[in-house]
Amino acid sequence: MSLFAKAATPQLSSFKITKEEFLQLRDFIYSQCGIYIAENRMYLIENRLSNRLKELNLKTFGEYYHYLRYDMNRRKELNRLFEVMTTNETSFYRNPPQLKVFQEKVLTAVIAEQRAKNDKKIRIWSAGCSTGDEPYTIGIILHEVLRSEILQWNIKISATDLSEAVLLSARRGCYSEYALRTTPRDIVSRYFTKSGAQFMVCDKVKRLVSFSQLNLSDMLAIKRLDRSHIIFCRNVIIYFDDEMKKQVISSFYDNLLPGGYLLIGHSESLHNISKAFQPQHHTGTIVYRRMS
């Protein structure tokens, strides 16, 4: 998941937000999902939410805040709020150097450890999975590594996101050629079926992935997830403040099985956030491991 990816330049909005309204909505969004919006990004809320005011026939951002707090349809609107406040810039096989390390180092190590224990079970969590490109990529890599042996394994990729809209798209498994722009051509031919201008993920990959809505600030919901051998959470924590980052990373630590691996975005770091993980340096990426 990538937040605010295309909102670097302020644009004019038909609605004007006051400082008080901004603080109300900013604090409400933070309380609901941990996304922190600095005061110099007031225009983000103004631009992103203006269409919601129009659609709900509201006149001010203060009325919208009241709607989110008290209206009988507030739960439905909360999903729309999450949808418009998060953009989802992603693709298959994004950040190839990291995925190479995942395939050749992390995944092969986990498979070897599970084989040694005679326990052919693997659990992977894709947190902030967006439109499904990441968890499906993980599923493809599992097929590439295990080949026909994958039928003997109990594998589940839990893919979660804040936005129900992107999860709906992810479950369909239908993508444009642009989403495959960083994907090797032989992978496309083996794991996708072309239908007009669209590419459908094959069923054997889709079967590995289970999609569900999850708020990373909801610690109880996270505790209900399967314990993981590997967690992917790329380009998500960079948009949290330090307190929320520590909370989320702590929950990842608790979810990981001993010896489990955490992979985060190339522009993200656990420096000054957590010392619980052992960083393992590889060409092009750092992998964080829970040692006990």
PAKOLZA-355018 format. One record per residue (C-alpha): residue number from 1; residue in one letter; x, y, z. Coordinates in steps of 0.2 Angstrom, whole numbers, plus 5000, padded with zeros to 4 digits. Layout:
<num=NUM, residuo=A, px=X, py=Y, pz=Z>
...
END
This chain:
<num=1, residuo=M, px=5000, py=5000, pz=5000>
<num=2, residuo=S, px=5006, py=5017, pz=4996>
<num=3, residuo=L, px=4998, py=5032, pz=5004>
<num=4, residuo=F, px=4996, py=5049, pz=4996>
<num=5, residuo=A, px=5007, py=5044, pz=4981>
<num=6, residuo=K, px=4999, py=5055, pz=4969>
<num=7, residuo=A, px=4995, py=5070, pz=4979>
<num=8, residuo=A, px=5012, py=5079, pz=4980>
<num=9, residuo=T, px=5005, py=5095, pz=4972>
<num=10, residuo=P, px=4991, py=5105, pz=4980>
<num=11, residuo=Q, px=4976, py=5107, pz=4969>
<num=12, residuo=L, px=4961, py=5118, pz=4971>
<num=13, residuo=S, px=4946, py=5111, pz=4980>
<num=14, residuo=S, px=4928, py=5117, pz=4979>
<num=15, residuo=F, px=4927, py=5116, pz=4998>
<num=16, residuo=K, px=4938, py=5125, pz=5010>
<num=17, residuo=I, px=4943, py=5117, pz=5026>
<num=18, residuo=T, px=4946, py=5127, pz=5042>
<num=19, residuo=K, px=4961, py=5123, pz=5054>
<num=20, residuo=E, px=4948, py=5117, pz=5067>
<num=21, residuo=E, px=4940, py=5105, pz=5054>
<num=22, residuo=F, px=4957, py=5099, pz=5048>
<num=23, residuo=L, px=4962, py=5094, pz=5066>
<num=24, residuo=Q, px=4946, py=5086, pz=5070>
<num=25, residuo=L, px=4947, py=5075, pz=5054>
<num=26, residuo=R, px=4966, py=5072, pz=5055>
<num=27, residuo=D, px=4964, py=5066, pz=5073>
<num=28, residuo=F, px=4949, py=5055, pz=5068>
<num=29, residuo=I, px=4958, py=5047, pz=5054>
<num=30, residuo=Y, px=4973, py=5044, pz=5065>
<num=31, residuo=S, px=4962, py=5036, pz=5079>
<num=32, residuo=Q, px=4954, py=5025, pz=5066>
<num=33, residuo=C, px=4969, py=5018, pz=5057>
<num=34, residuo=G, px=4985, py=5026, pz=5063>
<num=35, residuo=I, px=4988, py=5036, pz=5047>
<num=36, residuo=Y, px=4996, py=5053, pz=5052>
<num=37, residuo=I, px=4993, py=5068, pz=5041>
<num=38, residuo=A, px=5005, py=5083, pz=5045>
<num=39, residuo=E, px=4998, py=5101, pz=5046>
<num=40, residuo=N, px=5007, py=5105, pz=5030>
<num=41, residuo=R, px=4997, py=5093, pz=5021>
<num=42, residuo=M, px=4980, py=5100, pz=5025>
<num=43, residuo=Y, px=4976, py=5101, pz=5007>
<num=44, residuo=L, px=4976, py=5082, pz=5006>
<num=45, residuo=I, px=4961, py=5081, pz=5017>
<num=46, residuo=E, px=4953, py=5095, pz=5007>
<num=47, residuo=N, px=4956, py=5088, pz=4990>
<num=48, residuo=R, px=4953, py=5069, pz=4994>
<num=49, residuo=L, px=4936, py=5072, pz=5004>
<num=50, residuo=S, px=4928, py=5086, pz=4994>
<num=51, residuo=N, px=4919, py=5073, pz=4983>
<num=52, residuo=R, px=4913, py=5064, pz=4998>
<num=53, residuo=L, px=4905, py=5080, pz=5004>
<num=54, residuo=K, px=4897, py=5083, pz=4987>
<num=55, residuo=E, px=4890, py=5065, pz=4986>
<num=56, residuo=L, px=4883, py=5066, pz=5004>
<num=57, residuo=N, px=4876, py=5083, pz=5000>
<num=58, residuo=L, px=4886, py=5091, pz=5015>
<num=59, residuo=K, px=4891, py=5109, pz=5015>
<num=60, residuo=T, px=4907, py=5109, pz=5027>
<num=61, residuo=F, px=4920, py=5097, pz=5033>
<num=62, residuo=G, px=4913, py=5100, pz=5050>
<num=63, residuo=E, px=4897, py=5092, pz=5044>
<num=64, residuo=Y, px=4907, py=5077, pz=5037>
<num=65, residuo=Y, px=4916, py=5075, pz=5053>
<num=66, residuo=H, px=4899, py=5074, pz=5062>
<num=67, residuo=Y, px=4893, py=5062, pz=5049>
<num=68, residuo=L, px=4908, py=5050, pz=5052>
<num=69, residuo=R, px=4904, py=5051, pz=5071>
<num=70, residuo=Y, px=4886, py=5049, pz=5072>
<num=71, residuo=D, px=4876, py=5045, pz=5056>
<num=72, residuo=M, px=4868, py=5028, pz=5055>
<num=73, residuo=N, px=4878, py=5025, pz=5039>
<num=74, residuo=R, px=4895, py=5030, pz=5047>
<num=75, residuo=R, px=4902, py=5012, pz=5046>
<num=76, residuo=K, px=4899, py=5012, pz=5027>
<num=77, residuo=E, px=4906, py=5029, pz=5025>
<num=78, residuo=L, px=4922, py=5024, pz=5036>
<num=79, residuo=N, px=4926, py=5012, pz=5022>
<num=80, residuo=R, px=4924, py=5025, pz=5009>
<num=81, residuo=L, px=4935, py=5037, pz=5019>
<num=82, residuo=F, px=4949, py=5023, pz=5020>
<num=83, residuo=E, px=4947, py=5021, pz=5001>
<num=84, residuo=V, px=4949, py=5039, pz=4996>
<num=85, residuo=M, px=4963, py=5043, pz=5009>
<num=86, residuo=T, px=4974, py=5029, pz=5003>
<num=87, residuo=T, px=4981, py=5027, pz=4985>
<num=88, residuo=N, px=4987, py=5010, pz=4979>
<num=89, residuo=E, px=5002, py=5012, pz=4968>
<num=90, residuo=T, px=5008, py=4994, pz=4966>
<num=91, residuo=S, px=5013, py=4981, pz=4953>
<num=92, residuo=F, px=5018, py=4963, pz=4951>
<num=93, residuo=Y, px=5036, py=4959, pz=4955>
<num=94, residuo=R, px=5039, py=4976, pz=4962>
<num=95, residuo=N, px=5057, py=4979, pz=4969>
<num=96, residuo=P, px=5065, py=4964, pz=4960>
<num=97, residuo=P, px=5081, py=4964, pz=4971>
<num=98, residuo=Q, px=5071, py=4961, pz=4987>
<num=99, residuo=L, px=5061, py=4948, pz=4979>
<num=100, residuo=K, px=5076, py=4939, pz=4973>
<num=101, residuo=V, px=5082, py=4938, pz=4991>
<num=102, residuo=F, px=5065, py=4932, pz=4997>
<num=103, residuo=Q, px=5066, py=4918, pz=4984>
<num=104, residuo=E, px=5084, py=4913, pz=4985>
<num=105, residuo=K, px=5087, py=4916, pz=5004>
<num=106, residuo=V, px=5072, py=4918, pz=5014>
<num=107, residuo=L, px=5059, py=4906, pz=5006>
<num=108, residuo=T, px=5072, py=4892, pz=5003>
<num=109, residuo=A, px=5078, py=4894, pz=5021>
<num=110, residuo=V, px=5060, py=4892, pz=5028>
<num=111, residuo=I, px=5056, py=4878, pz=5016>
<num=112, residuo=A, px=5072, py=4869, pz=5022>
<num=113, residuo=E, px=5068, py=4872, pz=5041>
<num=114, residuo=Q, px=5050, py=4865, pz=5038>
<num=115, residuo=R, px=5056, py=4850, pz=5029>
<num=116, residuo=A, px=5069, py=4846, pz=5043>
<num=117, residuo=K, px=5054, py=4847, pz=5055>
<num=118, residuo=N, px=5043, py=4836, pz=5044>
<num=119, residuo=D, px=5031, py=4850, pz=5044>
<num=120, residuo=K, px=5026, py=4855, pz=5027>
<num=121, residuo=K, px=5016, py=4871, pz=5032>
<num=122, residuo=I, px=5020, py=4889, pz=5027>
<num=123, residuo=R, px=5011, py=4904, pz=5033>
<num=124, residuo=I, px=5014, py=4921, pz=5025>
<num=125, residuo=W, px=5006, py=4938, pz=5029>
<num=126, residuo=S, px=5005, py=4952, pz=5016>
<num=127, residuo=A, px=5000, py=4967, pz=5026>
<num=128, residuo=G, px=4994, py=4981, pz=5016>
<num=129, residuo=C, px=4991, py=4970, pz=5001>
<num=130, residuo=S, px=4982, py=4983, pz=4990>
<num=131, residuo=T, px=4975, py=4976, pz=4974>
<num=132, residuo=G, px=4983, py=4959, pz=4977>
<num=133, residuo=D, px=4999, py=4961, pz=4966>
<num=134, residuo=E, px=5010, py=4957, pz=4981>
<num=135, residuo=P, px=5002, py=4942, pz=4988>
<num=136, residuo=Y, px=4999, py=4935, pz=4971>
<num=137, residuo=T, px=5018, py=4938, pz=4967>
<num=138, residuo=I, px=5022, py=4928, pz=4983>
<num=139, residuo=G, px=5011, py=4914, pz=4977>
<num=140, residuo=I, px=5019, py=4913, pz=4960>
<num=141, residuo=I, px=5037, py=4913, pz=4968>
<num=142, residuo=L, px=5031, py=4898, pz=4979>
<num=143, residuo=H, px=5026, py=4889, pz=4964>
<num=144, residuo=E, px=5042, py=4893, pz=4955>
<num=145, residuo=V, px=5052, py=4886, pz=4970>
<num=146, residuo=L, px=5042, py=4871, pz=4975>
<num=147, residuo=R, px=5036, py=4866, pz=4957>
<num=148, residuo=S, px=5025, py=4851, pz=4958>
<num=149, residuo=E, px=5030, py=4847, pz=4976>
<num=150, residuo=I, px=5018, py=4862, pz=4981>
<num=151, residuo=L, px=5004, py=4850, pz=4981>
<num=152, residuo=Q, px=5011, py=4842, pz=4996>
<num=153, residuo=W, px=5012, py=4858, pz=5006>
<num=154, residuo=N, px=4999, py=4867, pz=5017>
<num=155, residuo=I, px=5002, py=4885, pz=5012>
<num=156, residuo=K, px=4992, py=4900, pz=5016>
<num=157, residuo=I, px=4995, py=4918, pz=5011>
<num=158, residuo=S, px=4985, py=4930, pz=5022>
<num=159, residuo=A, px=4983, py=4946, pz=5012>
<num=160, residuo=T, px=4975, py=4961, pz=5022>
<num=161, residuo=D, px=4971, py=4979, pz=5018>
<num=162, residuo=L, px=4962, py=4993, pz=5026>
<num=163, residuo=S, px=4952, py=4997, pz=5010>
<num=164, residuo=E, px=4937, py=4985, pz=5005>
<num=165, residuo=A, px=4938, py=4992, pz=4988>
<num=166, residuo=V, px=4955, py=4986, pz=4984>
<num=167, residuo=L, px=4951, py=4969, pz=4992>
<num=168, residuo=L, px=4937, py=4967, pz=4980>
<num=169, residuo=S, px=4948, py=4971, pz=4965>
<num=170, residuo=A, px=4961, py=4959, pz=4972>
<num=171, residuo=R, px=4949, py=4944, pz=4974>
<num=172, residuo=R, px=4945, py=4946, pz=4956>
<num=173, residuo=G, px=4963, py=4944, pz=4951>
<num=174, residuo=C, px=4961, py=4953, pz=4935>
<num=175, residuo=Y, px=4975, py=4966, pz=4929>
<num=176, residuo=S, px=4980, py=4977, pz=4916>
<num=177, residuo=E, px=4997, py=4975, pz=4906>
<num=178, residuo=Y, px=5003, py=4990, pz=4916>
<num=179, residuo=A, px=5002, py=4980, pz=4933>
<num=180, residuo=L, px=5014, py=4967, pz=4925>
<num=181, residuo=R, px=5026, py=4980, pz=4919>
<num=182, residuo=T, px=5040, py=4973, pz=4930>
<num=183, residuo=T, px=5035, py=4955, pz=4928>
<num=184, residuo=P, px=5046, py=4943, pz=4918>
<num=185, residuo=R, px=5038, py=4938, pz=4902>
<num=186, residuo=D, px=5039, py=4920, pz=4905>
<num=187, residuo=I, px=5031, py=4922, pz=4922>
<num=188, residuo=V, px=5016, py=4931, pz=4913>
<num=189, residuo=S, px=5014, py=4917, pz=4901>
<num=190, residuo=R, px=5014, py=4903, pz=4914>
<num=191, residuo=Y, px=5003, py=4911, pz=4928>
<num=192, residuo=F, px=4991, py=4923, pz=4918>
<num=193, residuo=T, px=4977, py=4920, pz=4906>
<num=194, residuo=K, px=4975, py=4935, pz=4893>
<num=195, residuo=S, px=4957, py=4940, pz=4891>
<num=196, residuo=G, px=4956, py=4955, pz=4879>
<num=197, residuo=A, px=4967, py=4968, pz=4887>
<num=198, residuo=Q, px=4966, py=4960, pz=4904>
<num=199, residuo=F, px=4977, py=4947, pz=4912>
<num=200, residuo=M, px=4969, py=4934, pz=4924>
<num=201, residuo=V, px=4979, py=4926, pz=4938>
<num=202, residuo=C, px=4978, py=4907, pz=4937>
<num=203, residuo=D, px=4968, py=4897, pz=4949>
<num=204, residuo=K, px=4982, py=4888, pz=4957>
<num=205, residuo=V, px=4990, py=4904, pz=4962>
<num=206, residuo=K, px=4973, py=4912, pz=4968>
<num=207, residuo=R, px=4970, py=4896, pz=4979>
<num=208, residuo=L, px=4985, py=4901, pz=4990>
<num=209, residuo=V, px=4979, py=4918, pz=4995>
<num=210, residuo=S, px=4965, py=4923, pz=5007>
<num=211, residuo=F, px=4960, py=4941, pz=5007>
<num=212, residuo=S, px=4952, py=4950, pz=5022>
<num=213, residuo=Q, px=4950, py=4968, pz=5028>
<num=214, residuo=L, px=4962, py=4972, pz=5043>
<num=215, residuo=N, px=4966, py=4988, pz=5052>
<num=216, residuo=L, px=4984, py=4988, pz=5057>
<num=217, residuo=S, px=4979, py=4998, pz=5073>
<num=218, residuo=D, px=4968, py=4984, pz=5078>
<num=219, residuo=M, px=4979, py=4974, pz=5089>
<num=220, residuo=L, px=4965, py=4961, pz=5094>
<num=221, residuo=A, px=4961, py=4958, pz=5075>
<num=222, residuo=I, px=4980, py=4955, pz=5072>
<num=223, residuo=K, px=4980, py=4942, pz=5086>
<num=224, residuo=R, px=4967, py=4932, pz=5077>
<num=225, residuo=L, px=4978, py=4930, pz=5062>
<num=226, residuo=D, px=4988, py=4914, pz=5059>
<num=227, residuo=R, px=5006, py=4915, pz=5066>
<num=228, residuo=S, px=5018, py=4919, pz=5051>
<num=229, residuo=H, px=5034, py=4912, pz=5045>
<num=230, residuo=I, px=5036, py=4928, pz=5034>
<num=231, residuo=I, px=5028, py=4945, pz=5034>
<num=232, residuo=F, px=5028, py=4957, pz=5020>
<num=233, residuo=C, px=5023, py=4975, pz=5024>
<num=234, residuo=R, px=5030, py=4986, pz=5011>
<num=235, residuo=N, px=5028, py=5005, pz=5009>
<num=236, residuo=V, px=5015, py=5006, pz=5024>
<num=237, residuo=I, px=5024, py=5010, pz=5040>
<num=238, residuo=I, px=5033, py=5025, pz=5032>
<num=239, residuo=Y, px=5016, py=5035, pz=5034>
<num=240, residuo=F, px=5013, py=5031, pz=5052>
<num=241, residuo=D, px=5020, py=5042, pz=5066>
<num=242, residuo=D, px=5033, py=5035, pz=5078>
<num=243, residuo=E, px=5021, py=5028, pz=5091>
<num=244, residuo=M, px=5010, py=5019, pz=5078>
<num=245, residuo=K, px=5026, py=5012, pz=5069>
<num=246, residuo=K, px=5032, py=5005, pz=5086>
<num=247, residuo=Q, px=5014, py=4997, pz=5089>
<num=248, residuo=V, px=5013, py=4989, pz=5072>
<num=249, residuo=I, px=5031, py=4983, pz=5072>
<num=250, residuo=S, px=5028, py=4975, pz=5089>
<num=251, residuo=S, px=5012, py=4967, pz=5083>
<num=252, residuo=F, px=5022, py=4960, pz=5068>
<num=253, residuo=Y, px=5035, py=4953, pz=5080>
<num=254, residuo=D, px=5022, py=4944, pz=5091>
<num=255, residuo=N, px=5014, py=4937, pz=5075>
<num=256, residuo=L, px=5030, py=4930, pz=5068>
<num=257, residuo=L, px=5035, py=4912, pz=5073>
<num=258, residuo=P, px=5053, py=4911, pz=5081>
<num=259, residuo=G, px=5065, py=4913, pz=5067>
<num=260, residuo=G, px=5052, py=4921, pz=5056>
<num=261, residuo=Y, px=5056, py=4935, pz=5043>
<num=262, residuo=L, px=5050, py=4953, pz=5041>
<num=263, residuo=L, px=5052, py=4962, pz=5024>
<num=264, residuo=I, px=5048, py=4980, pz=5023>
<num=265, residuo=G, px=5049, py=4994, pz=5009>
<num=266, residuo=H, px=5066, py=4999, pz=5002>
<num=267, residuo=S, px=5064, py=5017, pz=5009>
<num=268, residuo=E, px=5058, py=5010, pz=5026>
<num=269, residuo=S, px=5069, py=5005, pz=5041>
<num=270, residuo=L, px=5067, py=4999, pz=5059>
<num=271, residuo=H, px=5081, py=5010, pz=5065>
<num=272, residuo=N, px=5075, py=5019, pz=5081>
<num=273, residuo=I, px=5058, py=5009, pz=5080>
<num=274, residuo=S, px=5063, py=4992, pz=5086>
<num=275, residuo=K, px=5078, py=4982, pz=5092>
<num=276, residuo=A, px=5069, py=4966, pz=5093>
<num=277, residuo=F, px=5074, py=4960, pz=5076>
<num=278, residuo=Q, px=5091, py=4955, pz=5069>
<num=279, residuo=P, px=5094, py=4964, pz=5053>
<num=280, residuo=Q, px=5101, py=4953, pz=5039>
<num=281, residuo=H, px=5110, py=4963, pz=5025>
<num=282, residuo=H, px=5109, py=4957, pz=5007>
<num=283, residuo=T, px=5112, py=4965, pz=4990>
<num=284, residuo=G, px=5098, py=4977, pz=4987>
<num=285, residuo=T, px=5089, py=4974, pz=5003>
<num=286, residuo=I, px=5088, py=4971, pz=5022>
<num=287, residuo=V, px=5078, py=4957, pz=5030>
<num=288, residuo=Y, px=5073, py=4958, pz=5048>
<num=289, residuo=R, px=5072, py=4941, pz=5058>
<num=290, residuo=R, px=5064, py=4937, pz=5074>
<num=291, residuo=M, px=5077, py=4926, pz=5082>
<num=292, residuo=S, px=5067, py=4920, pz=5097>
END
